[in-house]
Amino acid sequence: MTQTGSAKVEWNREKKSWQVAIQVGAEVIRRQCAKTPPGAADPELRSLAIETARDEGYTLDEAHVSIVH
């Protein structure tokens, strides 16, 4: 697996779900996470970002995950 640079988890108001944006070099991969509840805690959102990156074939360091509420 390839190491990613960073990821951001933020609430997408338009789609009413959490969105994970994974930065891989100049590319940004965005995935909607509709099954995650709106009130999810930060540890759950960090795990969500790491799992989403893994599903895309990347490894992600928890320290490089930012959460925007």
N, C-alpha and C positions, 0 to 999 in steps of 0.2 A: 504494500500500500504506500501511496505517496503522502508525505506530510503537507498539510495545508498551512496557509499563513494565519488566518484568523476566521472567526465566524461571529455573526451578530444575530441575536434573536430579538424580534420586535413584534408588537401587536399590529396586525394589518387591519385598520378600522374598516376599510372598504369590504374586505372578505370576512371580517369578524373571526379571525383565527391568527394563531402565531405563525410567523414566517421566519425561516432560518436562511440567512444569506452567508454562504461560504465563499471566502476569498481564496482563489487558487491562482497565484500570479496576477495577471491582468484580468482573468476571468472571474465572474461572480455567478455562483449557482444559487438560485432561490427556490426554496421548497416550502409549500404551505403545509401546516400541521394542524388540520381541522379537528383531530381527535383530542388534542391537548386542551384542557379547560382554561377559560380566560383567567382564572385566579391562580394559575400554577405558580409554585414557589421557584425561586432562583435555582436551587439544586436540580429540580426537575427540568427546568429549561436548559440548563447546562448539559444535562444528560441527553436531552432531546437533540441539541446541536451536535454532540459527539456521535450519537447514533445515526443522525442524518448524514453526517460526513462519512461515517463508515459504510452506510448504504450506497454512497456514491463512489466508494473505493478509496477514501482518504482517511488518514489518521489526523486527529485534532487534539491538541493539548488543551486541557480544561482552562489553563491560565490565559488562553487566547480567545476565550468566548466572552463577548460583551452582551449585556441584556439591557434592552431599552423598554421601559414600561410606559 
